[in-house]
Amino acid sequence: MVPAAAQAKVVNDANVAISSRGFAMPKMSILDLKAMLASEKANALAAISAARLAEERADAMDYYLGDMRKDMPA
């Protein structure tokens, strides 16, 4: 727990917030938040792209091996 004297100092600091438990936590800048969100979005889109690519590769291997049941039902 943050001592009362330290907590009073922290409350006046523009770069620090007090959590619901009374702990001092540094605030995240808008630029840092935007960078973090952009990174998370890029990772999510990359995962979607990788899943599509894996499916396309599996289909290509099936066609190569002569299995065309997906596109030409018997």
RAUR-V810101 format. One record per residue. RES is the residue in one letter. PHI is phi in whole degrees, 0 to 359 (none if undefined). Layout:
BEGIN
res: <RES;RES>
phi: <PHI;PHI>
END
This chain:
BEGIN
res: <M;V;P;A;A;A;Q;A;K;V;V;N;D;A;N;V;A;I;S;S;R;G;F;A;M;P;K;M;S;I;L;D;L;K;A;M;L;A;S;E;K;A;N;A;L;A;A;I;S;A;A;R;L;A;E;E;R;A;D;A;M;D;Y;Y;L;G;D;M;R;K;D;M;P;A>
phi: <none;279;300;302;295;291;295;297;294;295;299;280;279;288;262;228;241;258;286;296;268;92;270;280;229;292;284;268;288;298;295;296;297;298;295;295;293;296;295;297;296;298;296;295;293;294;294;296;297;295;295;297;297;297;293;296;293;296;298;298;294;298;297;300;275;90;265;245;299;295;258;229;296;276>
END
